[in-house]
Amino acid sequence: MLLSFKSRRVRAVGWAIGLLVPSLLALAPSPVTPARAAYAAAPRAARDGLTRTDVSFRGGDGLILHGTVVAPSRTTGRVPGIVLVGGSGPGPRQEYAQEAEAFARGGVATLVYDKRTIGYSKMHRDFSLLAADALAGVRTLRARPGVDPAKVGLWGFSEGGWVAPLAASRSSDVAYLITIGGPGRTPLRTQTWNLAVHLRHDHVSGSLLDTIMGPAAHLVDGAGLFPEGGHDPVPVLQRLRQPVLALWGEHDTQAAPRESAQIFQRVLARAGNDHVTIRFVAGAGHNGHRTSDGFENLGGPLLGGHPLGALPPGYADTMTSWIHQVAAGHPPMSSAATPPRQALTSRAASNGAWYEANGLQWAAIAFFLLAFAGYPVTGIARRILGRTAAAPARRPARLLAATGLVTVAGTLLYTVAIFATGGRLGDPVLAGRPISWLILQLLAVIVAVATVVTAVSAWRDRRTPAAGGRVRVAVVATAGAIFIPWAVYWGLLAW
């Protein structure tokens, strides 16, 4: 009896120790290598056959980044790995959980991490810094147990389609590269194409599309409101020597899939890269998720969009089987699928004409605002000073000043708002024009007519003894005369 009691007590103590020691170890700080500043929690096994390990590592400028390594729980030998580089926006790791799990189920250890929030915003972003973050992720994954350090690559989505190639071009540690929705054009040109496509989807046609892709884009970029707008992916692609798998959803409405695929194929072939595979994912949108037309699932709930669709059949298998081919030392030779139809061709914001110069455009806008606003202001000042002599063409000049000021200011605010909201202003469309744009066009016609009437009236009243008033009218009429070609260029007087 005593022996039995002692045995139970010994077993109880043993169980307590067995439960207590792992708990204490879990609470104890994990060792961190100062040079790498990497931290890894204990792997968490799940019923889906995957392990998830939280890690921390230093990004490009020393900022601590946090992520999760998702890997198959049962493997024989070391597996290839991939680091996911997300698209624009805040980019929490949960946004790419489906992709990370799909890679892991396919036998590829995957690091997905939270994008930096320091040094990255709508008004400021640095692709070079983001590329350094991606390479830090590669170093972290290469050091993980069970991962083959010679077989770790990068996956870049959308904005990551600029960042991941840049990172791969800088380091031989990157064994291969996959992009989904990777743009072949500059960010500015890609965004204006995206805006035009979505405006067309909302039944907008005519001059507003040309305005957004041309003068408005050029002015926004010149004002520094579009960070990294001029980043050219072509020189980066020319430096890539790794095998590349470039994918686009057949319903991509954000990265000009046909143009981008042709640029990837042409540039990489010219650079002598013989292992470039170009494919299009059936039934998928820009992000590689299921969509019926590409206008759903724009960013997912974390970015204010609709819930993300599931990954379409074959998408994950295409990527993982390609990785295993590359990892086995047999990267596929270059091949390209037929690209889908692209309804709208992108265009550069400027063709280099003298009148498109940003300095000249801003000078014209400043002159308009000063001249149109100055007419009523100087009129009030003259009245206060008692100089109330009849001014020539007073009524049409007032109309010209008022409509000119509203039209110029309204055009700038409206086009900038389209960029800021991604073209989703919810404006009712009439005759192919959003109501706001149609009103601005009608005002521009009034400005043009008022300019002619003011000039004619001033000429008829040229002998009226009102020297100060005549100067005011001359200034506002000159502004109206310059406004007319400006309005043509900006699409206000074009149907």
Secondary structure as UniProt FT lines:
FT   HELIX           2..27
FT   TURN            34..37
FT   STRAND          38..40
FT   STRAND          44..45
FT   TURN            47..48
FT   STRAND          50..58
FT   TURN            60..61
FT   STRAND          64..72
FT   STRAND          79..85
FT   HELIX           93..96
FT   HELIX           97..105
FT   TURN            106..107
FT   STRAND          109..113
FT   TURN            118..119
FT   HELIX           127..142
FT   TURN            145..146
FT   STRAND          147..157
FT   TURN            158..159
FT   HELIX           160..170
FT   TURN            172..173
FT   STRAND          177..180
FT   HELIX           187..201
FT   TURN            202..203
FT   HELIX           207..211
FT   HELIX           212..216
FT   HELIX           217..222
FT   TURN            223..224
FT   TURN            227..230
FT   HELIX           233..238
FT   STRAND          244..249
FT   TURN            250..251
FT   HELIX           257..270
FT   TURN            271..272
FT   STRAND          276..281
FT   TURN            282..283
FT   TURN            286..287
FT   HELIX           301..303
FT   TURN            313..314
FT   HELIX           315..327
FT   TURN            328..329
FT   STRAND          335..336
FT   HELIX           354..356
FT   HELIX           358..384
FT   TURN            385..386
FT   TURN            392..393
FT   HELIX           394..421
FT   TURN            422..423
FT   STRAND          429..430
FT   TURN            431..432
FT   STRAND          433..434
FT   HELIX           435..460
FT   TURN            461..463
FT   HELIX           467..489
FT   TURN            490..493
//
